[in-house]
Amino acid sequence: MSQPEGRANHIVFFITTASIEEGERIARSLLEERLAACLNLVPAVRSFFWWEGKVQEEGEVLIIGKGRADLFPKVQALVRALHSYTVPEIIAIPITSGLPDYLSWIDDSTSHSESR
């Protein structure tokens, strides 16, 4: 997959979940739908954030995913459907450079999602 001038085709995305079980369910669904090539679950993340006018503190699980930018809207939709939070963290940053073989592997791993 060639990369258009000034636009990254590949992304790293982050999702926080309330539990390892929720994280695993979301990760497996993203893989089954070919919306990500790889997902890492990082347990025991301590999060501090503003919610409903006050500072909150929660234990969370962080999902780090690697995928394609054009599939991110589908990632967001699937995560929203499965997530327990009212406003889940679902954010992405572009991969501006990477090992070409790895980026091709992302493309190959997610290429079946177009037919869905």
Contact map, one row per residue, 1 for C-alpha under 8 A:
11100000000000000000000000000000000000000000000000000000000000000000000000000000000000000000000000000001001000000000
11110000000000000000000000000000000000000000000000000000000000000000000000000000000000000000000000000000000000000000
11111011100000000000000000000000000000000000000000000000000000000000000000000000000000000000000000000000000000000000
01111111100000000000000000000000000000000000000000000000000000000000000000000000000000000000000000000000000000000000
00111110000000000000000000000000000000000000000000000000000000000000000000000000000000000000000000000000000000000000
00011111000000000000000000000000000000000000000000000000000000000000000000000000000000000000000000000000000000000000
00111111100000000000000000000000000000000000000000000000000000000000000000000000000000000000000000000000000000000000
00110111111000000000000000000000000000000000000000000000000000000000100000000000000000000000011100000000000000000000
00110011111000000000000000000000000000000000000000000000000000000001110000000000000000000000011000000000000000000000
00000001111100000000000000000000000000000000000000000000000000000111100000000000000000000000011100000010010000000000
00000001111110000000000000000000000000000000000000000000000000000111100000000000000000000001111000000000000000000000
00000000011111000000000000000000000000000000000000000000000000011110000000000000000000000001111000000000000000000000
00000000001111100000000000000000000000000000000000000000000000111110000000000000000000000111100000000000000000000000
00000000000111110000000000000000000000000000000000000000000001111000000000000000000000001111000000000000000000000000
00000000000011111000000000000000000000000000000000000000000001110000000000000000000000011110000000000000000000000000
00000000000001111100001000000000000000000000000000000000000111100000000000000000000000011100000000000000000000000000
00000000000000111111011000000000000000000000000000000000000111100000000000000000001110010000000000000000000000000000
00000000000000011111011000000000000000000000000000000000001110000000000000000000000100000000000000000000000000000000
00000000000000001111111000000000000000000000000000000000000110000000000000000000000000000000000000000000000000000000
00000000000000001111111100000000000000001010000000000000000010000000000000000000000000000000000000000000000000000000
00000000000000000011111110000000000000000000000000000000000000000000000000000000000000000000000000000000000000000000
00000000000000001111111111000000000000000000000000000000000000000000000000000000001000000000000000000000000000000000
00000000000000011111111111100000000000001000000000000000000011100000000000000000000000000000000000000000000000000000
00000000000000000001111111110000000000001000000000000000000000000000000000000000000000000000000000000000000000000000
00000000000000000000111111111000000000000000000000000000000000000000000000000000000000000000000000000000000000000000
00000000000000000000011111111100000000000000000000000000000000000000000000000010011000000000000000000000000000000000
00000000000000000000001111111110000000100000000000000000000000100000000000000000000000000000000000000000000000000000
00000000000000000000000111111111000000000000000000000000000000000000000000000000000000000000000000000000000000000000
00000000000000000000000011111111100000000000000000000000000000000000000000000000000000000000000000000000000000000000
00000000000000000000000001111111111100000000000000000000000000000000000000100100000000000000000000000000000000000000
00000000000000000000000000111111111111000000000000000000000000000000000000000000000000000000000000000000000000000000
00000000000000000000000000011111111000000000000000000000000000000000000000000000000000000000000000000000000000000000
00000000000000000000000000001111111000000000000000000000000000000000000000000000000000000000000000000000000000001000
00000000000000000000000000000111111110000000000000000000000000000000000000000000000000000000000000000000000011111000
00000000000000000000000000000111111110000000000000000000000000000011001101100000000000000000000000000000000001001000
00000000000000000000000000000110011111100000000000000000000000001111000000000000000000000000000000000000010011000000
00000000000000000000000000000010011111100000000000000000000000001110000000000000000000000000000000000000111011000000
00000000000000000000000000000010000111110000000000000000000000001110000000000000000000000000000000000000000000000000
00000000000000000000000000100000000111111000000000000000000000111100000000000000000000000000000000000000000000000000
00000000000000000000000000000000000001111100000000000000000001111000000000000000000000000000000000000000000000000000
00000000000000000001001100000000000000111110000000000000000011110000000000000000000000000000000000000000000000000000
00000000000000000000000000000000000000011111100000000000000011110000000000000000000000000000000000000000000000000000
00000000000000000001000000000000000000001111100000000000000111000000000000000000000000000000000000000000000000000000
00000000000000000000000000000000000000000111110000000000001110000000000000000000000000000000000000000000000000000000
00000000000000000000000000000000000000000111111000000000001111000000000000000000000000000000000000000000000000000000
00000000000000000000000000000000000000000001111100000000111100000000000000000000000000000000000000000000000000000000
00000000000000000000000000000000000000000000111110000000111100000000000000000000000000000000000000000000000000000000
00000000000000000000000000000000000000000000011111000011110000000000000000000000000000000000000000000000000000000000
00000000000000000000000000000000000000000000001111100011100000000000000000000000000000000000000000000000000000000000
00000000000000000000000000000000000000000000000111111111000000000000000000000000000000000000000000000000000000000000
00000000000000000000000000000000000000000000000011111111000000000000000000000000000000000000000000000000000000000000
00000000000000000000000000000000000000000000000001111100000000000000000000000000000000000000000000000000000000000000
00000000000000000000000000000000000000000000000001111110000000000000000000000000000000000000000000000000000000000000
00000000000000000000000000000000000000000000000001111111000000000000000000000000000000000000000000000000000000000000
00000000000000000000000000000000000000000000000111101111100000000000000000000000000000000000000000000000000000000000
00000000000000000000000000000000000000000000000111100111110000000000000000000000000000000000000000000000000000000000
00000000000000000000000000000000000000000000011110000011111000000000000000000000000000000000000000000000000000000000
00000000000000000000000000000000000000000000011100000001111100000000000000000000000000000000000000000000000000000000
00000000000000000100000000000000000000000001111000000000111110000000000000000000000000000000000000000000000000000000
00000000000000011110000000000000000000000011111000000000011111000000000000000000000000000000000000000000000000000000
00000000000000011111001000000000000000001111100000000000001111100000000000000000000000000000000000000000000000000000
00000000000001111000001000000000000000011110100000000000000111110000000000000000000000000000000000000000000000000000
00000000000011111000001000100000000000111100000000000000000011111000000000000000000000000000000000000000000000000000
00000000000111100000000000000000000000111100000000000000000001111100000000000000000000000000000000000000000000000000
00000000000111000000000000000000000111110000000000000000000000111110000000000000000000000000000000000000000000000000
00000000011110000000000000000000000111100000000000000000000000011111000000000000000000000000000000000000010000000000
00000000011110000000000000000000001111000000000000000000000000001111101100000000000000000000000000000000011001000000
00000000111000000000000000000000001100000000000000000000000000000111111100000000000000000000000000000000011001000000
00000001111000000000000000000000000000000000000000000000000000000011111100000000000000000000010000000000000000000000
00000000100000000000000000000000000000000000000000000000000000000001111110000000000000000000000000000000000000000000
00000000000000000000000000000000001000000000000000000000000000000011111111100000000000000000000000000000000000000000
00000000000000000000000000000000001000000000000000000000000000000011111111110000000000000000000000000000000000000000
00000000000000000000000000000000000000000000000000000000000000000000011111111000000000000000000000000000000000000000
00000000000000000000000000000000001000000000000000000000000000000000001111111100000000000000000000000000000000000000
00000000000000000000000000000100001000000000000000000000000000000000001111111110000000000000000000000000000000000000
00000000000000000000000000000000000000000000000000000000000000000000000111111111000000000100000000000000000000000000
00000000000000000000000000000000000000000000000000000000000000000000000011111111100000000000000000000000000000000000
00000000000000000000000000000100000000000000000000000000000000000000000001111111110000000000000000000000000000000000
00000000000000000000000001000000000000000000000000000000000000000000000000111111111000000100000000000000000000000000
00000000000000000000000000000000000000000000000000000000000000000000000000011111111000010000000000000000000000000000
00000000000000000000000000000000000000000000000000000000000000000000000000001111111000000000000000000000000000000000
00000000000000000000000001000000000000000000000000000000000000000000000000000111111100000000000000000000000000000000
00000000000000001000010001000000000000000000000000000000000000000000000000000011111110010000000000000000000000000000
00000000000000001100000000000000000000000000000000000000000000000000000000000000011111010000000000000000000000000000
00000000000000001000000000000000000000000000000000000000000000000000000000000000001111110000000000000000000000000000
00000000000000000000000000000000000000000000000000000000000000000000000000000000000111110000000000000000000000000000
00000000000000000000000000000000000000000000000000000000000000000000000000000000000011111000000000000000000000000000
00000000000000111000000000000000000000000000000000000000000000000000000000000001001111111100000000000000000000000000
00000000000001110000000000000000000000000000000000000000000000000000000000000000000000111110000000000000000000000000
00000000000011110000000000000000000000000000000000000000000000000000000000010010000000011111000000000000000000000000
00000000000011100000000000000000000000000000000000000000000000000000000000000000000000001111100000000000000000000000
00000000001111000000000000000000000000000000000000000000000000000000000000000000000000000111110000000000000000000000
00000000001110000000000000000000000000000000000000000000000000000000000000000000000000000011111000000000000000000000
00000001111100000000000000000000000000000000000000000000000000000000100000000000000000000001111100000000000000000000
00000001111100000000000000000000000000000000000000000000000000000000000000000000000000000000111111000000000000000000
00000001010000000000000000000000000000000000000000000000000000000000000000000000000000000000011111000000000000000000
00000000000000000000000000000000000000000000000000000000000000000000000000000000000000000000001111100000000000000000
00000000000000000000000000000000000000000000000000000000000000000000000000000000000000000000001111110110000000000000
00000000000000000000000000000000000000000000000000000000000000000000000000000000000000000000000011111110000000000000
00000000000000000000000000000000000000000000000000000000000000000000000000000000000000000000000001111111000000000000
00000000000000000000000000000000000000000000000000000000000000000000000000000000000000000000000000111111100000000000
00000000000000000000000000000000000000000000000000000000000000000000000000000000000000000000000001111111110000000000
00000000010000000000000000000000000000000000000000000000000000000000000000000000000000000000000001111111111000000000
10000000000000000000000000000000000000000000000000000000000000000000000000000000000000000000000000011111111100000000
00000000000000000000000000000000000010000000000000000000000000000000000000000000000000000000000000001111111110000000
00000000010000000000000000000000000110000000000000000000000000000111000000000000000000000000000000000111111111000000
10000000000000000000000000000000000010000000000000000000000000000011000000000000000000000000000000000011111111100000
00000000000000000000000000000000000000000000000000000000000000000000000000000000000000000000000000000001111111100000
00000000000000000000000000000000010110000000000000000000000000000000000000000000000000000000000000000000111111110000
00000000000000000000000000000000011110000000000000000000000000000011000000000000000000000000000000000000011111111000
00000000000000000000000000000000010000000000000000000000000000000000000000000000000000000000000000000000001111111100
00000000000000000000000000000000010000000000000000000000000000000000000000000000000000000000000000000000000011111111
00000000000000000000000000000000111000000000000000000000000000000000000000000000000000000000000000000000000001111111
00000000000000000000000000000000000000000000000000000000000000000000000000000000000000000000000000000000000000111111
00000000000000000000000000000000000000000000000000000000000000000000000000000000000000000000000000000000000000011111
00000000000000000000000000000000000000000000000000000000000000000000000000000000000000000000000000000000000000011111
